[in-house]
Amino acid sequence: SDRLLGGFRKTSDRLSDNLAGVVGTAKLDDATLDEVEDALIVSDLGPAAAARIRDRLAEKRFGLSITERELKEAVAEEIAAILRPVAVPLEVTAFPRPQVILVIGVNGSGKTTTIAKLGHWLQEDDYGVMLAAGDTFRAAAIGQLKVWADRIGAPIVTGPERGDPASVVFDAVKTATDTGIDALVVDTAGRLQNKRELMDELAKIRKVLGRLNPEAPHDVVLVLDATNGQNALSQIEIFKEVAGVTGLIMTKLDGTARGGVLVAAAEQYGLPIHAIGVGEQLDDLRPFDPDLVARVIA
Ligand code: GDP
């Protein structure tokens, strides 16, 4: 967690700095609350979460004197309160096995790396993991996933470039079932440029999956790049419609990203946040700890 804080703290400077300027007057009054709300919005928490935090602060402390340190702690507590309900780890519970985890997200979001990290994570919990290269649109995507599969020592099912993703997924589920795999992690195409095509592709994958196991896919995990700030929110919007997202993993929180968008996502969509990515290495996936993240953001 030191490492997380170390890398992540950069992302929080903005809100901290903004909050730092706020408490000049001794008492929490409307003007101060306005400034707090602005600071939250500027830091990507979004208008809804900002208003909610403002209201909570006002309820608890209006007219009372407050130091800068107390204000930050109070804001962190309200952020944590928004994040706690969405901190839901990804559990492998599917019966019959395998649990089918579709991973979606735009190219460049860190999807492939996240699949490898997630596979590695599940292996460390003693689950048998298999990968499936369902993004057949990009030859590079298949190759890259193969490299990661080798690295974590997981079997992988691939098909031909430009082949049918649904048939890759079909093969993968059959092989995973036959070989007693616990979790099948499926890469999918992230082409938002052609929403219709992507929708059809995912619908076909679902249809094939449903024929093999009515419960599948058990998870549809959207990978979001935290450095995209507010764009991450519009991606949730679109992928919710296109793919039926069941949970999120936010990557690149070690960089210059501001974690505030996590709060906006939690407030607006209430989707489970399963984990966060804090680097490019296999072990750079962290459980989503709302209290830690809240303290870092504030
Ligand atoms: P994809 O196109 O969505 O499959 O993205 P990739 O998995 O290929 O990742 C794109 C780039 O982001 C690569 O250079 C990754 O190493 C990098 N990346 C992925 N996750 C993280 C993260 O959590 N932190 C950082 N700093 N880089 C990441």
Residues whose N, C-alpha, C, O or C-beta is under 5 A from the ligand:
A	BS01	GDP	V106 N107 G108 S109 G110 K111 T112 T113 T114 T251 K252 L253 D254 G277 V278 G279 E280 D284
